[in-house]
Amino acid sequence: MLNFFKRKIKEYECRRLTKRYCEPDKDFLNTCREEFIAKVCREIPPEKAKRFSLVVLGFKYSLAVFIILVFLGSGAAVYADRANVDYAHPLYSLKRTVEAVRVELASSQQQPVLQTELAQRRLDEIKKIEADMEIISQEVSMTTKEVSVAQGTATTTKKVAASTKKITIKKKTQQNLEAEQKKRQELMTNLRNQMRQELGSVIDEIENKRVEKTRMEKLCSSVLQIMEEDEETDGDETEEKRNERWNRFQKNCGEFIKIDWNNNQNDKSQESENKRN
C-alpha cells in the first residue's frame, strides 16, 4: 500500500513538472495573439471587419439570451407542475409537458401512482371548468335578457339608434361568451377522456399484477374516489364502457376495499328520476 502511494505521488510530480516545462511563456502567447489580431485586421476590409464584429456580438447576445430562456423555461415548468396551475394559467401547457415527461421517466412501480395523481388533476380541472361554465351561462342569460329589454324600450328615433348600438354590443358579448362556453366544453371533454384513459391504465396495471400488494389498498381507494366523483359529472362515455370499467375495477380491487357500486348506481338512478319528476 505504501509503495502504491509513493508511485502515485511520483506520477503527480512528473505530470506537474512536465506541464511547467512544456507550457508556453505567457508573454509569448500575448505577443502571438496581438500579431494574429493585427494581421487579421490588415487583411480584412474595414466594412467586413465591422460586419464580422457585429455578427460575433450578435451571436454572444443570442447565446446569452438562449441560456437565460432555458433556465427560465425549466424553472417555470417545474413551478407549473409543483403548483398544479389551473387550466386557464399561461403555464398550463408547460405543466402538461412536464407530466408527460414524468410518466415516461417513472418506473413500473411508480407509474400507477403517478397516473392516479394525474387522473385526480384532470378531475379537479373538470370541476373548475364546470364552475366557470356555470358563471358564463348566467352571464349569457343576463345578456340575453338585457338585449330583450333594450329591444322593447326604444320609442323615439334617437332612442332607437342608441338602443340598436347597445343591442349590437350586447349581442357581440353574447357571441363571445357562447364561443368561450363551447371552447371550455371541448376542453372538458378532452380532459375527461384523458382522465379515464389514465384510470384505465391503472386498472390494467392492477389487473396484470404489476402493483405491490402493500400499495394496492391505497391505490384502489384513490381510484375508487375518482371514479365515484366522475360518475357525478356528465360523461361522454357509453353506459356499456362505464359498466365494463367498473366491473374490471371491482374484480381486481374488491378483495382490498369495499366497493358498493350497485348501490351507488341505484342511488344515482333514483336521484335522476327525482330530478325528472
C-alpha positions as YAML, in Angstrom:
chain: A
units: angstrom
residues:
- id: 1
  name: MET
  ca: [0.00, 0.00, 0.00]
- id: 2
  name: LEU
  ca: [2.85, 2.38, 0.87]
- id: 3
  name: ASN
  ca: [4.54, 1.68, -2.47]
- id: 4
  name: PHE
  ca: [1.27, 2.44, -4.25]
- id: 5
  name: PHE
  ca: [1.03, 5.91, -2.68]
- id: 6
  name: LYS
  ca: [4.68, 6.60, -3.44]
- id: 7
  name: ARG
  ca: [4.13, 5.70, -7.08]
- id: 8
  name: LYS
  ca: [1.08, 7.95, -7.33]
- id: 9
  name: ILE
  ca: [2.99, 10.85, -5.78]
- id: 10
  name: LYS
  ca: [5.83, 10.40, -8.28]
- id: 11
  name: GLU
  ca: [3.34, 10.33, -11.17]
- id: 12
  name: TYR
  ca: [1.75, 13.55, -9.93]
- id: 13
  name: GLU
  ca: [5.13, 15.29, -9.59]
- id: 14
  name: CYS
  ca: [6.13, 14.10, -13.05]
- id: 15
  name: ARG
  ca: [2.93, 15.50, -14.63]
- id: 16
  name: ARG
  ca: [3.30, 18.79, -12.77]
- id: 17
  name: LEU
  ca: [6.93, 19.26, -13.86]
- id: 18
  name: THR
  ca: [6.14, 18.26, -17.46]
- id: 19
  name: LYS
  ca: [3.34, 20.82, -17.59]
- id: 20
  name: ARG
  ca: [5.57, 23.52, -16.13]
- id: 21
  name: TYR
  ca: [8.43, 22.98, -18.63]
- id: 22
  name: CYS
  ca: [6.17, 22.43, -21.68]
- id: 23
  name: GLU
  ca: [3.76, 25.29, -21.03]
- id: 24
  name: PRO
  ca: [4.34, 28.25, -23.40]
- id: 25
  name: ASP
  ca: [5.51, 31.53, -21.93]
- id: 26
  name: LYS
  ca: [2.64, 33.98, -21.20]
- id: 27
  name: ASP
  ca: [4.44, 36.88, -22.86]
- id: 28
  name: PHE
  ca: [4.91, 34.75, -25.96]
- id: 29
  name: LEU
  ca: [1.18, 33.89, -26.03]
- id: 30
  name: ASN
  ca: [0.15, 37.55, -25.67]
- id: 31
  name: THR
  ca: [2.55, 38.58, -28.43]
- id: 32
  name: CYS
  ca: [1.21, 35.88, -30.80]
- id: 33
  name: ARG
  ca: [-2.35, 36.90, -30.03]
- id: 34
  name: GLU
  ca: [-1.68, 40.58, -30.78]
- id: 35
  name: GLU
  ca: [0.14, 39.75, -34.02]
- id: 36
  name: PHE
  ca: [-2.68, 37.45, -35.13]
- id: 37
  name: ILE
  ca: [-5.35, 40.10, -34.49]
- id: 38
  name: ALA
  ca: [-3.26, 42.78, -36.25]
- id: 39
  name: LYS
  ca: [-2.79, 40.53, -39.31]
- id: 40
  name: VAL
  ca: [-6.49, 39.72, -39.49]
- id: 41
  name: CYS
  ca: [-7.39, 43.41, -39.23]
- id: 42
  name: ARG
  ca: [-4.94, 44.29, -42.03]
- id: 43
  name: GLU
  ca: [-6.27, 41.62, -44.41]
- id: 44
  name: ILE
  ca: [-10.00, 42.13, -43.78]
- id: 45
  name: PRO
  ca: [-11.52, 45.35, -45.22]
- id: 46
  name: PRO
  ca: [-12.93, 47.78, -42.63]
- id: 47
  name: GLU
  ca: [-16.53, 47.21, -43.81]
- id: 48
  name: LYS
  ca: [-16.27, 43.43, -43.48]
- id: 49
  name: ALA
  ca: [-14.41, 43.72, -40.18]
- id: 50
  name: LYS
  ca: [-17.21, 45.86, -38.76]
- id: 51
  name: ARG
  ca: [-19.83, 43.43, -40.06]
- id: 52
  name: PHE
  ca: [-17.90, 40.48, -38.63]
- id: 53
  name: SER
  ca: [-17.64, 42.13, -35.22]
- id: 54
  name: LEU
  ca: [-21.40, 42.79, -35.26]
- id: 55
  name: VAL
  ca: [-22.09, 39.14, -36.12]
- id: 56
  name: VAL
  ca: [-19.86, 37.97, -33.27]
- id: 57
  name: LEU
  ca: [-21.50, 40.42, -30.88]
- id: 58
  name: GLY
  ca: [-24.97, 39.31, -32.00]
- id: 59
  name: PHE
  ca: [-24.02, 35.68, -31.54]
- id: 60
  name: LYS
  ca: [-22.81, 36.36, -28.00]
- id: 61
  name: TYR
  ca: [-26.02, 38.15, -27.05]
- id: 62
  name: SER
  ca: [-28.16, 35.47, -28.71]
- id: 63
  name: LEU
  ca: [-26.34, 32.74, -26.82]
- id: 64
  name: ALA
  ca: [-26.77, 34.62, -23.55]
- id: 65
  name: VAL
  ca: [-30.50, 35.14, -24.20]
- id: 66
  name: PHE
  ca: [-30.90, 31.47, -25.14]
- id: 67
  name: ILE
  ca: [-29.23, 30.31, -21.92]
- id: 68
  name: ILE
  ca: [-31.40, 32.66, -19.87]
- id: 69
  name: LEU
  ca: [-34.56, 31.41, -21.60]
- id: 70
  name: VAL
  ca: [-33.57, 27.78, -20.99]
- id: 71
  name: PHE
  ca: [-33.11, 28.42, -17.28]
- id: 72
  name: LEU
  ca: [-36.32, 30.44, -17.04]
- id: 73
  name: GLY
  ca: [-38.26, 27.85, -19.04]
- id: 74
  name: SER
  ca: [-37.07, 24.94, -16.92]
- id: 75
  name: GLY
  ca: [-37.83, 26.86, -13.72]
- id: 76
  name: ALA
  ca: [-41.27, 27.84, -14.98]
- id: 77
  name: ALA
  ca: [-42.01, 24.23, -15.98]
- id: 78
  name: VAL
  ca: [-41.06, 22.93, -12.55]
- id: 79
  name: TYR
  ca: [-43.16, 25.64, -10.89]
- id: 80
  name: ALA
  ca: [-46.15, 24.88, -13.14]
- id: 81
  name: ASP
  ca: [-46.06, 21.20, -12.22]
- id: 82
  name: ARG
  ca: [-45.47, 21.63, -8.49]
- id: 83
  name: ALA
  ca: [-48.06, 24.39, -8.14]
- id: 84
  name: ASN
  ca: [-50.52, 22.41, -10.29]
- id: 85
  name: VAL
  ca: [-51.54, 25.55, -12.15]
- id: 86
  name: ASP
  ca: [-55.09, 26.00, -13.38]
- id: 87
  name: TYR
  ca: [-56.23, 25.21, -16.94]
- id: 88
  name: ALA
  ca: [-56.52, 28.94, -17.68]
- id: 89
  name: HIS
  ca: [-52.98, 29.69, -16.44]
- id: 90
  name: PRO
  ca: [-50.37, 30.73, -19.06]
- id: 91
  name: LEU
  ca: [-48.06, 27.92, -17.86]
- id: 92
  name: TYR
  ca: [-50.70, 25.18, -18.17]
- id: 93
  name: SER
  ca: [-49.19, 23.73, -21.36]
- id: 94
  name: LEU
  ca: [-45.79, 23.55, -19.62]
- id: 95
  name: LYS
  ca: [-47.39, 21.65, -16.76]
- id: 96
  name: ARG
  ca: [-48.86, 19.08, -19.16]
- id: 97
  name: THR
  ca: [-45.46, 18.69, -20.85]
- id: 98
  name: VAL
  ca: [-43.76, 18.03, -17.50]
- id: 99
  name: GLU
  ca: [-46.47, 15.49, -16.65]
- id: 100
  name: ALA
  ca: [-45.81, 13.60, -19.88]
- id: 101
  name: VAL
  ca: [-42.07, 13.56, -19.14]
- id: 102
  name: ARG
  ca: [-42.70, 12.32, -15.61]
- id: 103
  name: VAL
  ca: [-44.81, 9.44, -16.91]
- id: 104
  name: GLU
  ca: [-42.11, 8.45, -19.41]
- id: 105
  name: LEU
  ca: [-39.36, 8.54, -16.78]
- id: 106
  name: ALA
  ca: [-41.34, 6.83, -14.00]
- id: 107
  name: SER
  ca: [-40.51, 3.25, -13.07]
- id: 108
  name: SER
  ca: [-43.07, 0.47, -13.49]
- id: 109
  name: GLN
  ca: [-43.83, 0.63, -9.76]
- id: 110
  name: GLN
  ca: [-44.28, 4.41, -9.76]
- id: 111
  name: GLN
  ca: [-46.43, 4.68, -12.89]
- id: 112
  name: PRO
  ca: [-49.79, 3.54, -11.39]
- id: 113
  name: VAL
  ca: [-49.44, 6.03, -8.51]
- id: 114
  name: LEU
  ca: [-48.43, 8.82, -10.88]
- id: 115
  name: GLN
  ca: [-51.26, 8.06, -13.32]
- id: 116
  name: THR
  ca: [-53.76, 8.12, -10.44]
- id: 117
  name: GLU
  ca: [-52.39, 11.52, -9.40]
- id: 118
  name: LEU
  ca: [-52.77, 12.82, -12.96]
- id: 119
  name: ALA
  ca: [-56.33, 11.45, -13.17]
- id: 120
  name: GLN
  ca: [-57.17, 13.36, -9.97]
- id: 121
  name: ARG
  ca: [-55.69, 16.51, -11.51]
- id: 122
  name: ARG
  ca: [-57.86, 16.11, -14.60]
- id: 123
  name: LEU
  ca: [-60.94, 15.66, -12.41]
- id: 124
  name: ASP
  ca: [-60.12, 18.83, -10.44]
- id: 125
  name: GLU
  ca: [-59.69, 20.73, -13.71]
- id: 126
  name: ILE
  ca: [-63.04, 19.42, -14.96]
- id: 127
  name: LYS
  ca: [-64.75, 20.65, -11.79]
- id: 128
  name: LYS
  ca: [-63.14, 24.07, -12.19]
- id: 129
  name: ILE
  ca: [-64.29, 24.28, -15.81]
- id: 130
  name: GLU
  ca: [-67.83, 23.28, -14.82]
- id: 131
  name: ALA
  ca: [-67.90, 26.03, -12.20]
- id: 132
  name: ASP
  ca: [-66.63, 28.59, -14.73]
- id: 133
  name: MET
  ca: [-69.18, 27.40, -17.30]
- id: 134
  name: GLU
  ca: [-71.98, 27.91, -14.79]
- id: 135
  name: ILE
  ca: [-70.86, 31.52, -14.30]
- id: 136
  name: ILE
  ca: [-70.65, 32.03, -18.08]
- id: 137
  name: SER
  ca: [-74.15, 30.55, -18.52]
- id: 138
  name: GLN
  ca: [-75.51, 33.08, -16.04]
- id: 139
  name: GLU
  ca: [-73.75, 35.90, -17.90]
- id: 140
  name: VAL
  ca: [-75.22, 34.69, -21.21]
- id: 141
  name: SER
  ca: [-78.72, 34.61, -19.68]
- id: 142
  name: MET
  ca: [-78.31, 38.12, -18.28]
- id: 143
  name: THR
  ca: [-77.04, 39.40, -21.63]
- id: 144
  name: THR
  ca: [-80.00, 37.81, -23.44]
- id: 145
  name: LYS
  ca: [-82.44, 39.49, -21.05]
- id: 146
  name: GLU
  ca: [-80.69, 42.84, -21.48]
- id: 147
  name: VAL
  ca: [-80.98, 42.53, -25.27]
- id: 148
  name: SER
  ca: [-84.72, 41.77, -24.97]
- id: 149
  name: VAL
  ca: [-85.24, 44.73, -22.66]
- id: 150
  name: ALA
  ca: [-83.28, 47.04, -24.97]
- id: 151
  name: GLN
  ca: [-85.35, 45.95, -27.97]
- id: 152
  name: GLY
  ca: [-88.62, 46.69, -26.20]
- id: 153
  name: THR
  ca: [-87.81, 50.04, -24.56]
- id: 154
  name: ALA
  ca: [-86.89, 52.19, -27.59]
- id: 155
  name: THR
  ca: [-89.71, 54.55, -28.71]
- id: 156
  name: THR
  ca: [-88.19, 57.61, -30.40]
- id: 157
  name: THR
  ca: [-85.75, 57.64, -33.34]
- id: 158
  name: LYS
  ca: [-82.91, 58.80, -31.12]
- id: 159
  name: LYS
  ca: [-83.64, 56.11, -28.59]
- id: 160
  name: VAL
  ca: [-83.87, 53.52, -31.35]
- id: 161
  name: ALA
  ca: [-80.40, 54.44, -32.62]
- id: 162
  name: ALA
  ca: [-78.90, 54.27, -29.13]
- id: 163
  name: SER
  ca: [-80.76, 51.05, -28.43]
- id: 164
  name: THR
  ca: [-79.53, 49.49, -31.69]
- id: 165
  name: LYS
  ca: [-75.92, 50.29, -30.78]
- id: 166
  name: LYS
  ca: [-76.42, 48.85, -27.32]
- id: 167
  name: ILE
  ca: [-78.07, 45.73, -28.74]
- id: 168
  name: THR
  ca: [-75.18, 45.21, -31.17]
- id: 169
  name: ILE
  ca: [-72.64, 45.40, -28.33]
- id: 170
  name: LYS
  ca: [-74.67, 43.04, -26.17]
- id: 171
  name: LYS
  ca: [-75.08, 40.54, -28.99]
- id: 172
  name: LYS
  ca: [-71.35, 40.58, -29.68]
- id: 173
  name: THR
  ca: [-70.70, 39.99, -25.98]
- id: 174
  name: GLN
  ca: [-73.20, 37.16, -26.03]
- id: 175
  name: GLN
  ca: [-71.49, 35.56, -29.04]
- id: 176
  name: ASN
  ca: [-68.09, 35.81, -27.35]
- id: 177
  name: LEU
  ca: [-69.46, 34.19, -24.21]
- id: 178
  name: GLU
  ca: [-71.07, 31.38, -26.19]
- id: 179
  name: ALA
  ca: [-67.80, 30.78, -28.09]
- id: 180
  name: GLU
  ca: [-65.92, 30.67, -24.78]
- id: 181
  name: GLN
  ca: [-68.52, 28.26, -23.43]
- id: 182
  name: LYS
  ca: [-68.08, 25.96, -26.43]
- id: 183
  name: LYS
  ca: [-64.28, 26.08, -26.09]
- id: 184
  name: ARG
  ca: [-64.48, 25.10, -22.43]
- id: 185
  name: GLN
  ca: [-66.91, 22.30, -23.23]
- id: 186
  name: GLU
  ca: [-64.47, 20.81, -25.75]
- id: 187
  name: LEU
  ca: [-61.59, 21.11, -23.30]
- id: 188
  name: MET
  ca: [-63.65, 19.44, -20.58]
- id: 189
  name: THR
  ca: [-64.49, 16.53, -22.90]
- id: 190
  name: ASN
  ca: [-60.80, 16.05, -23.74]
- id: 191
  name: LEU
  ca: [-59.80, 16.18, -20.09]
- id: 192
  name: ARG
  ca: [-62.46, 13.66, -19.16]
- id: 193
  name: ASN
  ca: [-61.25, 11.28, -21.87]
- id: 194
  name: GLN
  ca: [-57.65, 11.67, -20.66]
- id: 195
  name: MET
  ca: [-58.70, 11.09, -17.06]
- id: 196
  name: ARG
  ca: [-60.49, 7.87, -17.94]
- id: 197
  name: GLN
  ca: [-57.55, 6.77, -20.04]
- id: 198
  name: GLU
  ca: [-55.27, 7.23, -17.02]
- id: 199
  name: LEU
  ca: [-57.70, 5.26, -14.84]
- id: 200
  name: GLY
  ca: [-57.85, 2.51, -17.47]
- id: 201
  name: SER
  ca: [-54.05, 2.28, -17.46]
- id: 202
  name: VAL
  ca: [-54.02, 2.00, -13.66]
- id: 203
  name: ILE
  ca: [-56.65, -0.76, -13.74]
- id: 204
  name: ASP
  ca: [-54.55, -2.56, -16.38]
- id: 205
  name: GLU
  ca: [-51.52, -2.42, -14.08]
- id: 206
  name: ILE
  ca: [-53.58, -3.79, -11.19]
- id: 207
  name: GLU
  ca: [-55.10, -6.48, -13.40]
- id: 208
  name: ASN
  ca: [-51.69, -7.63, -14.62]
- id: 209
  name: LYS
  ca: [-50.38, -7.87, -11.02]
- id: 210
  name: ARG
  ca: [-47.75, -5.16, -11.57]
- id: 211
  name: VAL
  ca: [-48.60, -3.32, -8.35]
- id: 212
  name: GLU
  ca: [-47.20, -4.38, -4.99]
- id: 213
  name: LYS
  ca: [-49.81, -5.71, -2.56]
- id: 214
  name: THR
  ca: [-48.68, -3.20, 0.07]
- id: 215
  name: ARG
  ca: [-49.80, -0.37, -2.23]
- id: 216
  name: MET
  ca: [-52.98, -1.98, -3.53]
- id: 217
  name: GLU
  ca: [-55.39, -0.79, -0.84]
- id: 218
  name: LYS
  ca: [-54.33, 2.85, -1.01]
- id: 219
  name: LEU
  ca: [-54.18, 2.83, -4.82]
- id: 220
  name: CYS
  ca: [-57.61, 1.18, -5.16]
- id: 221
  name: SER
  ca: [-59.11, 3.66, -2.68]
- id: 222
  name: SER
  ca: [-57.77, 6.61, -4.70]
- id: 223
  name: VAL
  ca: [-59.08, 5.17, -7.97]
- id: 224
  name: LEU
  ca: [-62.48, 4.45, -6.38]
- id: 225
  name: GLN
  ca: [-62.79, 8.05, -5.15]
- id: 226
  name: ILE
  ca: [-62.03, 9.44, -8.62]
- id: 227
  name: MET
  ca: [-64.44, 7.05, -10.34]
- id: 228
  name: GLU
  ca: [-67.25, 7.88, -7.92]
- id: 229
  name: GLU
  ca: [-66.75, 11.62, -8.42]
- id: 230
  name: ASP
  ca: [-66.54, 11.11, -12.17]
- id: 231
  name: GLU
  ca: [-69.92, 9.35, -12.12]
- id: 232
  name: GLU
  ca: [-71.42, 12.60, -10.84]
- id: 233
  name: THR
  ca: [-70.34, 14.51, -13.96]
- id: 234
  name: ASP
  ca: [-71.92, 14.41, -17.40]
- id: 235
  name: GLY
  ca: [-69.77, 11.95, -19.30]
- id: 236
  name: ASP
  ca: [-69.37, 11.26, -22.99]
- id: 237
  name: GLU
  ca: [-68.74, 7.59, -22.16]
- id: 238
  name: THR
  ca: [-71.32, 4.97, -23.10]
- id: 239
  name: GLU
  ca: [-73.09, 3.01, -20.37]
- id: 240
  name: GLU
  ca: [-71.55, -0.21, -21.66]
- id: 241
  name: LYS
  ca: [-67.96, 1.08, -21.38]
- id: 242
  name: ARG
  ca: [-68.65, 2.54, -17.96]
- id: 243
  name: ASN
  ca: [-70.04, -0.77, -16.70]
- id: 244
  name: GLU
  ca: [-67.07, -2.63, -18.15]
- id: 245
  name: ARG
  ca: [-64.64, -0.29, -16.40]
- id: 246
  name: TRP
  ca: [-66.45, -0.66, -13.08]
- id: 247
  name: ASN
  ca: [-66.63, -4.46, -13.41]
- id: 248
  name: ARG
  ca: [-62.89, -4.70, -14.08]
- id: 249
  name: PHE
  ca: [-62.16, -2.43, -11.14]
- id: 250
  name: GLN
  ca: [-64.48, -4.38, -8.83]
- id: 251
  name: LYS
  ca: [-62.94, -7.68, -9.91]
- id: 252
  name: ASN
  ca: [-59.35, -6.59, -9.19]
- id: 253
  name: CYS
  ca: [-59.83, -4.30, -6.18]
- id: 254
  name: GLY
  ca: [-62.77, -6.00, -4.47]
- id: 255
  name: GLU
  ca: [-60.53, -8.02, -2.15]
- id: 256
  name: PHE
  ca: [-58.70, -4.91, -0.91]
- id: 257
  name: ILE
  ca: [-61.50, -2.36, -0.43]
- id: 258
  name: LYS
  ca: [-65.28, -2.38, -0.11]
- id: 259
  name: ILE
  ca: [-66.91, -1.41, -3.40]
- id: 260
  name: ASP
  ca: [-70.67, -0.82, -3.27]
- id: 261
  name: TRP
  ca: [-71.07, 0.10, -6.91]
- id: 262
  name: ASN
  ca: [-74.55, -1.39, -7.43]
- id: 263
  name: ASN
  ca: [-76.00, 0.61, -4.53]
- id: 264
  name: ASN
  ca: [-74.30, 3.75, -5.85]
- id: 265
  name: GLN
  ca: [-75.85, 3.16, -9.26]
- id: 266
  name: ASN
  ca: [-79.29, 2.64, -7.73]
- id: 267
  name: ASP
  ca: [-78.98, 5.82, -5.67]
- id: 268
  name: LYS
  ca: [-77.95, 7.81, -8.74]
- id: 269
  name: SER
  ca: [-80.79, 6.36, -10.80]
- id: 270
  name: GLN
  ca: [-83.23, 7.35, -8.05]
- id: 271
  name: GLU
  ca: [-81.76, 10.87, -7.94]
- id: 272
  name: SER
  ca: [-82.14, 11.17, -11.72]
- id: 273
  name: GLU
  ca: [-85.77, 10.07, -11.55]
- id: 274
  name: ASN
  ca: [-86.50, 12.56, -8.76]
- id: 275
  name: LYS
  ca: [-84.95, 15.37, -10.83]
- id: 276
  name: ARG
  ca: [-87.09, 14.45, -13.84]
- id: 277
  name: ASN
  ca: [-90.23, 14.32, -11.72]
...
